Amino acid sequence: MTNYEIMYIVRPDIEETAIKKVHENFVKILTDNGANVTESKELGQKQLAYPIKKHNTGYYFLINLEAKDDKAINEFDRLALISEDIIRHLIINLDK
C-alpha cells in the first residue's frame, strides 16, 4: 500500500453546505476507486498568498490515504482539474 497526502482548495464564493458536499464527493471518489482514507480534515478558510482564479481566500482540505495502485489518485486528479469548485490541488506520495 502506498501512502498519499492530498491538499486542495475549494473556492470561497459558494455556500458552506456546497463546500462540504464537494469534500464528501471527492472522498467518495477516492474510496470508490479502492483507496482507504485514513484521515480527512477541513482546515478552514485561509488567505491565499496570491490570487488564484480571482479569489483571495479559499477553504483548505487535507486527506491522507492508502492505495494499492494509482487508480484512485488518477481519478481524483482528473476530476479536480475539471471541477470548477476546486481552485488548486496537490497530491504527494509520502513513500518516495
N, C-alpha and C positions, 0 to 999 in steps of 0.2 A: 504494500500500500504506500502510495506517495502522498505526502502532506503538502497542502496548498493553503495560501492565505489570499483572500480576495478583499480588496477595499474598493468601494465605489461611492460616487457622489450622486445623489438624486437632486434634481433641480428644485429650488425653494418655492416656486410660484404655483404649486399645486396644493390641494388640501391635505391635511395631516392623515386622514384616512386613506387617501390615494397613495401617499408616501409609504404607509405601512403595507398596503396591498402590493405595491411594486416590490418591496422587500420579500414579502411572503411568496410572490410569484417566482422570484429568482431563486429563493431557497428551494422551492418545489421543483424548479427546472433542474437544479443540481441533484436532488435526491431521486428524481425520476430517471436520471441518466446514470445511476449507480454510485453516486458519491455519498459518503457518510459525513454529514455536517456535525462537527464536534463542538463548535461554538459559533454563536451568532449574536452580534452586538449592534445596537443602534448607538452611535457616538454623538448624535445630536447635530444641531445646526451650527456651522462654523464659518468664519470669514475665510474666503479664498485668498491666496497670496496674490493672485491676478485674476481678472475677469475671464470666465470660461463661458462661451456662448451667451455673452451679455449678462451673466449672473455674477454677483459679488459674494454671495453666500451659497451654501449647499448643505444638504443633510448627508452625513457620513455614515456608512455601514461597514462593518468588518465581519467576514465569515472565515472561519478556519474549517478545513475539511480534509478527509482522506478519500482517495480514489484509486482504484486498481489500474485504470487506464485514463487516457486524456479525453474520453468521450464527453464527460460532464463539463470539463473545463472548456473544451472547444465550443460546446453548445452555449454555455454561459457567455463566452467571448462574442460569439456570433450575434446572439440576441441583445447583448449590452450595446454593441455597436449600432444595431438597428433601432433600439429603443430611444425615443425622444425624451424619456423621463430621466435617463442616466446621462449625466454630462461628462463623466470621466470614470474610468475604472482601471484597476491594476491587479494583475494576477502574479503571485510569487510562488515559485516552487521552493519549499522550505528544505528539501532534501539535497539540493545542489549546493 
